[in-house]
Structures are given as structure tokens and as C-alpha cells.
Amino acid sequence: MHKAGPPHSKSKRTGRLRSPGQRQPPPIELEARTPPLRAVDRLIRALRERTERHPAQSSPLAPALAPALALLVLDLDRFKLVNDLCGHHAGDLVLSIVSDRYGRAVAKSGGALAHIGGDEFACVVPLGTDSGAGDEYRAEAVAGDLQDILAAPIVLGQHMIHLTAAIGIAIDPCGDVPAEHLLRSASIAMSHAKAAGGATVRRFMPEMLARLTDRAALEEALRSSLLRGELVPYYQPIVALPSRTIARFELLARWQHPQRGLLGPDQFLPVSEDLHLIDDLMFSLLRQACRDARDWPDGVGLAINMSPRQVCDPALADHLLQIAFASAFPPERLTVEITEDAMVHSLADARATIETLRGAGVHVALDDFGTGYGSLARLCELPLDTLKIDRTLIQAIDRDAGRKLVNTVIDLGRSLGMPVTAEGVETEQQAQFLIERGCAYAQGFLFGRPAPAREAARIAGLGPPR
């Protein structure tokens, strides 16, 4: 909170002008438990009416006929931890203290505050212009002041509570934007601030709504894509070195979207994780892949990926094996690739899943080795069959440090009795380096791009030529 300066001095942060003797406008009162939209609508209406009646009191430099305002939605970060550690009564007391701090600060700016539920607050502040400063900068300065005010710790008994907030801003430059639109815009901006890690401020931009709309449409289409058979398996060959014969194909997900065309996994797998559809997606693709792969030559296997969460759920391993048996696909030809992150989630659960798979004859590979958080000590604790070097290390082979790292991983795999697969091989020079170092397998565009089932069968020597 800033101290008053000499007459007509600027606030250090906001640039808002104040006179020491200027009377503050009367506060805008709301009854408790007012629904968010109604609360925001009443704040805006009251502020606009007050601006029309007392323009000089609300914003000394703002034109009387241009009641520009900003709506800020504030969400306290990790507030559930306060309730869990201190109890809900203490949590309510903290919310009351925060509301008092914010309310007094916002009132000095000629605005008003409402607690709109849970750990969320909304405040409306009038805007003006001086020295060419834009409304968006003034609103962001107010948000910064509120962040500073919240930074002072709250002491409750033996607990010292440090709070931060994610703040979203929506601006009404002409005083004619409906409250519903302002609240939606500020809430979307707040969600972006939350996604950025909290303790930050985001101003609403039109592209935020466009992305949100696009995401909602993608989610709706993804929910029904399994029923429509739009998710299809693609296969990328993994070759043995130095012969370059196909050892197995890695199963990769593709979505044949009716409007957007063929989508890669990075465009929909994260969404399927959020919607808890990733298991259904994997099992659907696995059923198709097992049907395709059982007709490949006996020496050609199938590799699939499991997410860290899936690896830590032993029940999923049982379901995976059931699909393989029901498809008459020998589990000995199946390789499950996991990442180092699974060891961080739960080493015990990961070990149980791996032991179940390997007990049925399934091979287990550690994928993206060299990029995760797993330690070498933990690596020794898991019963793995192969290591897979991440493509980022392969792309560094043209540098001396990169060559040394790749050579070290190959030596490590050899010493542990784990053949090494290098992924992301794109040039003949990279392939030759790997062959010279004794790398067992390789995968990358040099040996083949992901292809649909018919093309994979042709590559395996079964189907008709393309």
C-alpha cells in the first residue's frame, strides 16, 4: 500500500493521481454468498452509476462519459493446502483477512471487491489515461499492487501462511461490455495465469477464447472418435544393426479427424490424458495392432508405449495381456516401452507391473533414456530388457560430447546385459557411428517413417507393393 505524497503526486507503481484531501467514494456493498455473475454485474453497475454521479471522485482524470473499467479475477494458489494443514475454520479466517486487504486497497483505487466463491475474488476498478499510458497497463499495475499486498505473510497461531494468486484481467474500454462477457474473459485469463504456474498475471486476449473453443471442440470429437473408428494405428520400423532387418514395429497413434485430417499424437494424446480416455485409446489401438501383427513374420515384434501412470497401475498390465491372448498374439513378440518418469511416480508399482509383464514373456524397454529423472541406482532395481536412447542424444552425435554420451549409454547397456536401441536416426553418418559402437537396434526416418497397417505389412514382406 502506497503512502500519500504531495498534492497531485503519482503513485509509484500505478501512475494514478491522488490529492491528499480527496474524499474516497462510498464503498460498494454486496450481501454474502452472491453468485459470481450477479456479484460482478452489481459491482459493475454500481461503479458505472457512481462514475456518472461522482466522476471526479472515481477517477480524477477520466472523462465523465467514458467509464472505462477493468475486471480482475483472482484465484489464490494452492489454497487447499491451507485448509488441509490448518483446518477449514482457519482457511475461512485467511479468506477474511485477504478479503479485507484486497477490499481496502481496491477501494483506494475507486473500485470494489467481491468474494465470488471458494478462494476466488473479483474486483472492478475504474480506468483513466495519463501520460499516454494505456488502460491495459494501468490494470496490470493494479494487479501488481494486489500481488504485493498479498505477499505479506498471514500469521495464524503457529502457522505463517504465504499466499500468491493467479490474476486474470478483462478490460472494458468504453463501458459497454456485458458483465457476463467480462467475467468469462477474466476467468479465461486467470486460467492461463494458473496454467503458467500461478503467482502471475494474464490479460485476456481474443486468441485465448479461440484456443479454448478449439480445445472444447477437440474434446467433444475425441470422446466419440473411438466409437467412430477414427483412431488408427501407425507403425514405424525398428531395425537390427548392422543387418538393418526389421526387428519390430513401434505402435504410434494417429487420429483420422473428419475435418482436420490426420492428426499426430502430440495434438490429441495430452487431451486424452486430461479426459481420462488414454487407457481406452491404448487398448483400442492395441487390439487393432495385435490383429495386424499376428500375421507378420515370426521374427517381427510389436512395441507399444505405456505412460508413467499406466505403468504404475498393475491392473492395466493384466488387461494388456488379456488383449494379447484374445488376439492370439504371442506375448513374447510384444515389447512395452516405459519412461524413466515411471520410476519417479512409484518404483514399487512400476516394478510390480514390469514383473507381471515379463512373467508372461513380454519384453520391457526403458524409453527416452537420458532425458528423465531416474537414477542409475533405480535403473538397477528394475528388471528391464533393453534401453532406448532418446533422439536428442542421437542428434548430438555430430559433437564430441554427444558422441561420448551415446557411447557411454551403449557401454552401460552392454554391461547390464540390455541391448540398446537408438531412436531418431536420420543420417547415414549417425547409423555408421552406432554400428561401429555396437548399438543393437535403431529407429528413425533413415529406416522408415510411421506408416499405416497395409504399408507396414508391405515393408515386412507380406502385402502387395504400394
C-alpha positions as CSV (number, residue, x, y, z in Angstrom):
1,M,0.0,0.0,0.0
2,H,1.5,3.3,-1.1
3,K,1.8,6.3,1.2
4,A,0.3,9.6,0.2
5,G,2.7,12.0,-1.5
6,P,2.5,15.7,-2.0
7,P,-0.6,17.2,-3.8
8,H,-1.2,15.6,-7.2
9,S,1.7,13.2,-6.8
10,K,1.8,10.0,-8.8
11,S,1.5,6.6,-7.1
12,K,4.9,4.9,-7.6
13,R,3.5,1.9,-9.3
14,T,0.2,2.7,-10.8
15,G,0.7,6.3,-12.0
16,R,-2.8,7.1,-10.7
17,L,-3.1,10.7,-9.4
18,R,-4.5,11.4,-6.0
19,S,-5.0,14.5,-3.9
20,P,-4.4,14.1,-0.1
21,G,-7.6,15.7,0.8
22,Q,-9.7,13.9,-1.8
23,R,-12.6,12.1,-0.2
24,Q,-12.9,8.4,-1.1
25,P,-16.2,7.4,-2.8
26,P,-18.6,5.3,-0.7
27,P,-17.8,1.6,-0.8
28,I,-20.0,-0.7,-2.9
29,E,-21.7,-3.3,-0.6
30,L,-22.7,-6.8,-1.6
31,E,-24.6,-9.4,0.5
32,A,-22.7,-12.6,1.4
33,R,-23.0,-15.6,-0.9
34,T,-23.9,-13.6,-4.0
35,P,-23.5,-15.8,-7.2
36,P,-20.4,-14.8,-9.2
37,L,-22.1,-13.4,-12.2
38,R,-24.6,-11.4,-10.1
39,A,-21.8,-10.1,-7.9
40,V,-19.8,-8.9,-10.8
41,D,-22.8,-7.4,-12.5
42,R,-23.7,-5.5,-9.4
43,L,-20.1,-4.3,-8.9
44,I,-20.0,-3.0,-12.5
45,R,-23.5,-1.4,-12.4
46,A,-22.7,0.3,-9.1
47,L,-19.3,1.5,-10.3
48,R,-20.8,2.9,-13.5
49,E,-23.6,4.7,-11.7
50,R,-21.2,6.1,-9.2
51,T,-18.9,7.3,-12.0
52,E,-21.8,9.1,-13.6
53,R,-22.8,10.7,-10.3
54,H,-19.3,11.5,-9.0
55,P,-16.8,11.3,-11.9
56,A,-14.2,13.3,-10.0
57,Q,-14.3,11.0,-7.0
58,S,-13.9,7.8,-9.0
59,S,-11.1,8.8,-11.4
60,P,-9.9,12.3,-11.3
61,L,-8.6,12.4,-14.9
62,A,-11.1,10.0,-16.5
63,P,-13.7,11.7,-18.9
64,A,-17.2,11.6,-17.3
65,L,-18.7,10.0,-20.4
66,A,-16.1,7.2,-20.7
67,P,-16.5,4.9,-17.7
68,A,-13.7,2.5,-18.7
69,L,-13.1,-0.2,-16.2
70,A,-11.2,-3.4,-15.6
71,L,-12.4,-6.6,-14.1
72,L,-9.8,-8.7,-12.2
73,V,-10.5,-12.3,-11.2
74,L,-8.1,-13.5,-8.5
75,D,-7.6,-17.1,-7.5
76,L,-5.4,-18.0,-4.6
77,D,-2.7,-20.5,-5.4
78,R,-2.6,-23.9,-3.6
79,F,-5.2,-22.7,-1.0
80,K,-6.4,-26.3,-0.5
81,L,-3.1,-26.8,1.4
82,V,-4.1,-24.1,3.9
83,N,-7.4,-25.9,4.6
84,D,-5.6,-29.3,4.8
85,L,-2.9,-28.1,7.2
86,C,-4.7,-25.6,9.3
87,G,-8.3,-26.6,9.1
88,H,-11.3,-25.1,7.3
89,H,-12.0,-22.6,10.1
90,A,-8.5,-21.2,9.7
91,G,-9.0,-21.2,6.0
92,D,-12.1,-19.1,6.3
93,L,-10.2,-16.7,8.6
94,V,-7.5,-16.4,6.0
95,L,-10.0,-15.7,3.3
96,S,-11.5,-13.0,5.5
97,I,-8.1,-11.4,6.0
98,V,-7.3,-11.5,2.3
99,S,-10.8,-10.0,1.5
100,D,-10.1,-7.2,4.0
101,R,-6.7,-6.4,2.5
102,Y,-7.9,-6.5,-1.1
103,G,-11.0,-4.6,-0.3
104,R,-9.2,-1.6,1.3
105,A,-6.6,-1.5,-1.5
106,V,-9.2,-1.6,-4.2
107,A,-11.4,1.0,-2.5
108,K,-8.5,3.4,-2.6
109,S,-8.4,3.0,-6.4
110,G,-12.1,3.8,-6.6
111,G,-13.1,0.2,-7.2
112,A,-14.8,-2.6,-5.4
113,L,-14.2,-6.2,-4.4
114,A,-16.4,-9.3,-4.1
115,H,-15.6,-12.8,-2.8
116,I,-17.2,-14.9,-5.5
117,G,-16.7,-18.3,-4.0
118,G,-14.1,-20.7,-2.7
119,D,-10.7,-19.0,-3.0
120,E,-11.7,-16.6,-5.8
121,F,-12.2,-12.9,-5.7
122,A,-13.4,-10.4,-8.3
123,C,-12.7,-6.7,-8.3
124,V,-13.7,-3.9,-10.6
125,V,-11.6,-0.8,-10.9
126,P,-12.2,2.4,-12.9
127,L,-9.6,3.3,-15.6
128,G,-8.3,6.6,-16.9
129,T,-5.4,7.8,-19.0
130,D,-2.5,9.9,-18.2
131,S,0.9,10.4,-19.9
132,G,-0.3,8.2,-22.7
133,A,-0.5,5.1,-20.5
134,G,-3.0,2.5,-21.8
135,D,-5.8,1.0,-19.9
136,E,-4.2,-2.4,-20.1
137,Y,-1.0,-1.2,-18.4
138,R,-3.0,0.6,-15.6
139,A,-5.0,-2.6,-15.0
140,E,-1.8,-4.7,-14.9
141,A,-0.3,-2.2,-12.4
142,V,-3.3,-2.6,-10.1
143,A,-2.9,-6.4,-10.4
144,G,0.7,-6.0,-9.4
145,D,-0.2,-3.9,-6.4
146,L,-2.6,-6.6,-5.3
147,Q,0.1,-9.2,-5.7
148,D,2.4,-7.1,-3.5
149,I,-0.3,-6.7,-0.8
150,L,-0.9,-10.4,-0.7
151,A,2.8,-11.1,-0.3
152,A,2.8,-10.1,3.4
153,P,2.5,-13.3,5.4
154,I,-0.5,-14.1,7.5
155,V,0.2,-15.5,11.0
156,L,-2.3,-17.9,12.5
157,G,-1.2,-19.4,15.7
158,Q,1.9,-21.4,15.0
159,H,1.4,-21.1,11.2
160,M,2.9,-18.5,9.0
161,I,1.0,-18.5,5.7
162,H,2.5,-17.2,2.5
163,L,0.0,-16.7,-0.3
164,T,0.2,-15.9,-4.0
165,A,-2.5,-15.5,-6.6
166,A,-3.2,-16.1,-10.3
167,I,-4.9,-13.0,-11.7
168,G,-6.8,-12.6,-14.9
169,I,-7.8,-9.2,-16.3
170,A,-10.5,-8.2,-18.7
171,I,-10.9,-4.6,-19.9
172,D,-14.0,-2.7,-20.9
173,P,-12.6,0.4,-22.6
174,C,-15.9,2.0,-23.4
175,G,-18.1,0.9,-20.6
176,D,-20.5,-1.2,-22.7
177,V,-19.3,-4.8,-22.3
178,P,-21.8,-7.0,-20.6
179,A,-20.8,-8.4,-17.2
180,E,-21.1,-12.0,-18.4
181,H,-18.6,-11.4,-21.1
182,L,-16.2,-9.6,-18.8
183,L,-16.4,-12.3,-16.2
184,R,-15.8,-15.0,-18.8
185,S,-12.9,-13.2,-20.3
186,A,-11.2,-12.5,-16.9
187,S,-11.8,-16.1,-15.8
188,I,-10.2,-17.4,-19.0
189,A,-7.2,-15.1,-18.5
190,M,-7.0,-16.3,-14.9
191,S,-6.9,-19.9,-16.0
192,H,-3.9,-19.0,-18.3
193,A,-2.2,-17.4,-15.3
194,K,-2.9,-20.6,-13.3
195,A,-1.5,-22.8,-16.0
196,A,1.6,-20.7,-16.1
197,G,2.3,-21.8,-12.5
198,G,0.4,-19.2,-10.5
199,A,1.7,-16.1,-8.9
200,T,1.3,-14.3,-12.2
201,V,-1.0,-12.0,-14.2
202,R,-2.5,-12.6,-17.6
203,R,-4.6,-10.1,-19.6
204,F,-7.4,-11.6,-21.7
205,M,-6.6,-11.8,-25.4
206,P,-9.1,-12.9,-28.1
207,E,-6.9,-15.8,-29.1
208,M,-7.3,-17.3,-25.6
209,L,-11.0,-17.8,-26.3
210,A,-10.3,-19.1,-29.8
211,R,-7.9,-21.7,-28.3
212,L,-10.4,-22.6,-25.6
213,T,-13.2,-23.1,-28.2
214,D,-10.9,-25.2,-30.3
215,R,-9.9,-27.3,-27.3
216,A,-13.6,-27.8,-26.4
217,A,-14.4,-29.0,-30.0
218,L,-11.4,-31.3,-30.0
219,E,-12.5,-32.8,-26.6
220,E,-16.1,-33.4,-27.9
221,A,-14.8,-35.1,-31.1
222,L,-12.2,-37.2,-29.2
223,R,-14.9,-38.6,-26.9
224,S,-16.7,-40.2,-29.9
225,S,-13.7,-40.9,-32.1
226,L,-13.2,-44.4,-30.6
227,L,-16.8,-45.3,-31.4
228,R,-16.4,-44.0,-35.0
229,G,-13.2,-45.9,-35.5
230,E,-11.2,-42.7,-36.3
231,L,-8.2,-43.6,-34.1
232,V,-5.9,-45.8,-36.2
233,P,-2.5,-47.5,-35.6
234,Y,0.6,-46.4,-37.5
235,Y,3.8,-48.4,-37.4
236,Q,7.5,-47.3,-37.5
237,P,10.1,-50.0,-38.1
238,I,12.9,-50.7,-35.6
239,V,15.8,-52.4,-37.4
240,A,18.6,-54.6,-36.2
241,L,22.1,-53.4,-36.7
242,P,24.2,-53.9,-38.7
243,S,21.8,-56.0,-40.9
244,R,19.0,-53.5,-41.0
245,T,16.4,-56.2,-41.0
246,I,13.2,-55.3,-39.3
247,A,13.1,-56.5,-35.7
248,R,9.8,-54.9,-34.6
249,F,7.4,-52.1,-35.3
250,E,6.6,-49.4,-32.8
251,L,2.8,-48.7,-32.5
252,L,2.0,-45.0,-32.9
253,A,-1.4,-43.4,-32.5
254,R,-3.0,-41.3,-35.3
255,W,-6.4,-39.7,-35.4
256,Q,-8.1,-39.5,-38.8
257,H,-10.2,-36.5,-37.9
258,P,-13.2,-35.9,-40.2
259,Q,-12.5,-32.2,-40.6
260,R,-8.8,-31.7,-39.7
261,G,-7.3,-34.7,-41.4
262,L,-4.6,-36.9,-40.0
263,L,-3.5,-35.7,-36.5
264,G,-0.3,-36.7,-34.8
265,P,-0.2,-37.9,-31.2
266,D,1.0,-34.6,-29.8
267,Q,-2.3,-33.0,-30.9
268,F,-4.6,-35.3,-29.0
269,L,-2.8,-37.6,-26.6
270,P,-2.4,-34.8,-23.9
271,V,-6.2,-34.1,-24.3
272,S,-7.0,-37.8,-23.9
273,E,-4.9,-37.9,-20.7
274,D,-6.9,-34.9,-19.3
275,L,-10.2,-36.6,-20.2
276,H,-9.1,-40.0,-18.7
277,L,-9.5,-41.6,-22.1
278,I,-5.9,-42.6,-22.6
279,D,-6.5,-46.2,-21.3
280,D,-9.4,-46.8,-23.7
281,L,-7.4,-45.3,-26.5
282,M,-4.4,-47.5,-25.8
283,F,-6.5,-50.7,-25.6
284,S,-8.4,-49.9,-28.8
285,L,-5.1,-49.4,-30.7
286,L,-3.6,-52.5,-29.1
287,R,-6.4,-54.7,-30.3
288,Q,-6.0,-53.4,-33.8
289,A,-2.2,-53.7,-33.7
290,C,-2.3,-57.3,-32.4
291,R,-4.6,-58.3,-35.2
292,D,-2.2,-56.7,-37.7
293,A,1.0,-58.0,-36.1
294,R,0.0,-61.6,-35.7
295,D,0.3,-62.1,-39.5
296,W,3.8,-60.6,-39.6
297,P,6.7,-62.9,-39.9
298,D,7.5,-64.7,-36.6
299,G,10.7,-62.7,-36.1
300,V,8.9,-59.3,-36.3
301,G,7.6,-58.0,-33.0
302,L,5.4,-55.1,-31.8
303,A,6.4,-52.3,-29.4
304,I,3.9,-50.2,-27.5
305,N,4.2,-47.3,-25.1
306,M,2.8,-47.0,-21.6
307,S,2.5,-43.7,-19.8
308,P,4.0,-43.4,-16.2
309,R,0.6,-43.5,-14.7
310,Q,-0.3,-46.7,-16.7
311,V,2.9,-48.4,-15.7
312,C,2.1,-47.7,-12.0
313,D,-1.3,-49.5,-12.4
314,P,-0.8,-53.3,-12.3
315,A,-4.4,-53.9,-13.3
316,L,-3.6,-52.3,-16.7
317,A,-0.8,-54.9,-17.3
318,D,-3.4,-57.7,-16.8
319,H,-5.7,-56.0,-19.3
320,L,-2.9,-55.6,-21.8
321,L,-2.1,-59.3,-21.6
322,Q,-5.8,-60.3,-21.9
323,I,-5.9,-58.4,-25.2
324,A,-2.8,-60.1,-26.5
325,F,-4.1,-63.5,-25.6
326,A,-7.6,-62.8,-27.0
327,S,-5.9,-61.7,-30.3
328,A,-3.8,-64.8,-30.4
329,F,-0.7,-62.7,-30.5
330,P,2.3,-64.3,-28.6
331,P,3.3,-62.0,-25.7
332,E,6.9,-63.0,-26.5
333,R,6.7,-60.8,-29.6
334,L,5.5,-57.8,-27.6
335,T,7.7,-55.1,-26.1
336,V,6.3,-52.5,-23.7
337,E,8.3,-49.2,-23.6
338,I,8.2,-47.2,-20.4
339,T,9.9,-43.9,-19.5
340,E,12.1,-43.0,-16.6
341,D,9.3,-40.9,-15.1
342,A,7.5,-44.1,-14.1
343,M,10.3,-44.8,-11.6
344,V,9.7,-41.4,-10.0
345,H,5.9,-41.9,-9.7
346,S,6.1,-45.2,-7.8
347,L,9.1,-47.5,-8.1
348,A,7.2,-50.3,-6.3
349,D,4.2,-50.2,-8.5
350,A,6.3,-49.9,-11.6
351,R,8.3,-53.0,-10.5
352,A,5.1,-54.9,-10.0
353,T,3.8,-54.1,-13.4
354,I,7.1,-54.9,-15.1
355,E,7.3,-58.3,-13.3
356,T,3.8,-59.1,-14.4
357,L,4.6,-58.4,-18.0
358,R,7.9,-60.1,-18.0
359,G,6.4,-63.1,-16.3
360,A,4.1,-63.5,-19.3
361,G,7.0,-63.3,-21.7
362,V,6.6,-59.6,-22.6
363,H,9.9,-57.6,-23.1
364,V,10.2,-54.2,-21.3
365,A,12.3,-51.4,-22.7
366,L,13.3,-48.2,-20.9
367,D,12.4,-45.4,-23.4
368,D,13.9,-41.9,-23.8
369,F,16.9,-42.9,-21.7
370,G,18.9,-39.9,-20.7
371,T,16.1,-37.4,-20.5
372,G,14.1,-38.4,-17.4
373,Y,14.7,-38.3,-13.7
374,G,15.5,-41.9,-12.9
375,S,18.9,-42.5,-11.3
376,L,21.3,-45.3,-12.3
377,A,20.6,-46.9,-8.9
378,R,16.9,-47.2,-9.6
379,L,17.7,-48.5,-13.1
380,C,19.5,-51.5,-11.5
381,E,16.4,-52.1,-9.3
382,L,14.0,-52.7,-12.3
383,P,14.0,-55.9,-14.4
384,L,14.4,-54.4,-17.8
385,D,15.3,-56.0,-21.1
386,T,16.5,-53.1,-23.3
387,L,17.5,-49.4,-23.2
388,K,16.3,-46.9,-25.8
389,I,18.5,-43.8,-26.3
390,D,16.5,-40.6,-26.7
391,R,16.6,-38.9,-30.1
392,T,18.1,-35.7,-28.5
393,L,21.3,-37.6,-27.8
394,I,21.4,-39.1,-31.3
395,Q,21.1,-35.7,-32.8
396,A,24.1,-34.6,-30.8
397,I,26.4,-37.2,-32.3
398,D,28.0,-34.6,-34.6
399,R,29.5,-33.1,-31.4
400,D,32.3,-34.7,-29.4
401,A,30.3,-34.5,-26.1
402,G,27.3,-36.1,-27.8
403,R,29.4,-39.0,-29.2
404,K,30.8,-39.7,-25.8
405,L,27.4,-39.7,-24.1
406,V,25.9,-42.1,-26.7
407,N,29.0,-44.3,-26.4
408,T,28.6,-44.4,-22.6
409,V,25.0,-45.4,-22.8
410,I,25.8,-48.2,-25.3
411,D,28.6,-49.4,-22.9
412,L,26.2,-49.2,-20.0
413,G,23.6,-51.3,-21.7
414,R,26.2,-53.9,-22.7
415,S,27.5,-54.1,-19.1
416,L,23.9,-54.6,-17.8
417,G,23.1,-57.2,-20.5
418,M,20.5,-54.8,-22.1
419,P,20.7,-54.3,-25.9
420,V,20.4,-50.6,-26.8
421,T,18.0,-49.1,-29.4
422,A,18.8,-45.7,-30.8
423,E,15.8,-43.6,-31.9
424,G,15.8,-40.6,-34.1
425,V,18.4,-41.8,-36.6
426,E,18.1,-39.7,-39.7
427,T,21.5,-39.8,-41.4
428,E,23.8,-42.5,-42.7
429,Q,26.6,-41.0,-40.6
430,Q,24.6,-41.5,-37.5
431,A,23.9,-45.1,-38.4
432,Q,27.5,-45.9,-39.1
433,F,28.6,-44.4,-35.8
434,L,26.1,-46.6,-34.0
435,I,27.1,-49.7,-35.9
436,E,30.8,-49.1,-35.0
437,R,29.9,-48.7,-31.3
438,G,28.0,-51.9,-31.3
439,C,24.4,-50.5,-30.9
440,A,22.0,-53.4,-31.4
441,Y,18.9,-51.6,-32.9
442,A,18.0,-48.3,-34.5
443,Q,14.8,-46.4,-35.4
444,G,14.3,-43.2,-37.3
445,F,13.4,-41.7,-40.7
446,L,16.5,-43.2,-42.2
447,F,14.9,-46.6,-41.9
448,G,11.3,-45.7,-42.4
449,R,8.6,-43.2,-41.4
450,P,5.4,-44.2,-39.5
451,A,3.0,-45.9,-41.9
452,P,-0.5,-47.5,-41.8
453,A,-1.0,-51.2,-41.4
454,R,-1.1,-52.0,-45.1
455,E,2.3,-50.3,-45.7
456,A,3.8,-51.8,-42.6
457,A,2.8,-55.3,-43.9
458,R,4.4,-54.5,-47.2
459,I,7.6,-53.4,-45.5
460,A,7.6,-56.6,-43.5
461,G,7.5,-58.5,-46.8
462,L,3.8,-59.6,-46.7
463,G,1.5,-57.3,-48.6
464,P,1.3,-56.2,-52.2
465,P,3.6,-53.4,-53.4
466,R,2.5,-49.9,-52.9
